[in-house]
Amino acid sequence: MKNILEIKNLHKIYLGGIHAIKGIDLSVKEGEFLILLGLSGSGKSTFLRCLNRLIEPTSGEIIFSGQNVERAGGKSLRNIRRQIGMIFQQFNLIKNISALTNVLTGKLGYVSLIHSLGFSRIKNDVNLAEQNLKRVGLIDFKMKKIRNLSGGQQQRVAIARALMQNPRLILADEPVASLDPATADSVMRYLGELNKKDNITVICSLHFLSLARKYGSRVIALKDGEIVFDGSPREIDEKKFKDIYGQEAEEVEIR
C-alpha cells in the first residue's frame, strides 16, 4: 500500500515557548487504523490539528496524497480539507438543529451554507445525509435536535457529518473520552467499519489500550511531543505501557 500521509521533522512551538511537537517523522499508509496514545499534554491533539492546519505548524513538512499541506493556501487548502474528516471529543455539533441538518453541514467544504441547508440540489444532499445517518444507526433520529440525543448518539452524528465529505482520511481527536465504556466501544466500532469497508484511513487519539488493541492496526505513542513507540498494539506490554503513561499508571480495560 502507498503512503497517504508523510510527516517530516514536524515542530509546533506555541507563543510562550511551549514546544508541543518536537521533530516528528511519520508515514501513514492508505487503509491504516492508526491509534495515538499518550498522556494528556503529550501532543496528541496538537499533532492531529497540525495535519489539516487547524493549528499552524511552526516548521516541518506534511504531505497528504502528494500535496504539500503546510504550503497550500486558498483553494488548494480547501481541497485538501475536503478529503480529511475531523471528529472532536466534544462533538462540535449545533445543538438546536436536527441531526439531519447537522449532517448536511458536512457539505460546507463543497458548497455554500445556503446550498447545504436546502436551496439547491437539496434532494441529493438529503439522500446522502440520510444514508450516512443510517450507516451509524441513527436514521430514526434524523429529525431530533442534537440537544435531545445522548453523547454516543451525538458522536455518531459527528461521524455521519464527516462522511458527507467522502473523506480519504478521518482524524478523530479523543472521540470517546467523554463516553461510558459501552458507548465508547460502540463509537469505535463504527469507525472500524468505515476503515475496513470503505478503506478510509483513520488516525484516532485514545487513552484506552484495550480499544487500541481491538481496533487499531498500528499504535504511535507520544510523550512530551516525541514518538516513544511505533508498532503493533499487541506489542505494548506492561513495561511499555508504564513507559508511556508513567510507573503509577494502571491499564483500564474496555470490553
Secondary structure, DSSP 4 states (H G I P E B T S, - for coil): --EEEEEEEEEEE-TTS-EEEEEEEEEEETT-EEEEE--TTSSHHHHHHHHTTSS--SEEEEEETTEETTT--THHHHHHHHTEEEE-TT----TTSBHHHHHHGGGGGTS-HHIIIIISSHHHHHHHHHHHHHHTT-GGGTTSBGGGS-HHHHHHHHHHHHHTT--SEEEEESTTTTS-HHHHHHHHHHHHHHHHHH--EEEEE-S-HHHHHHH-SEEEEEETTEEEEEE-GGG--HHHHHHHH-TT-------
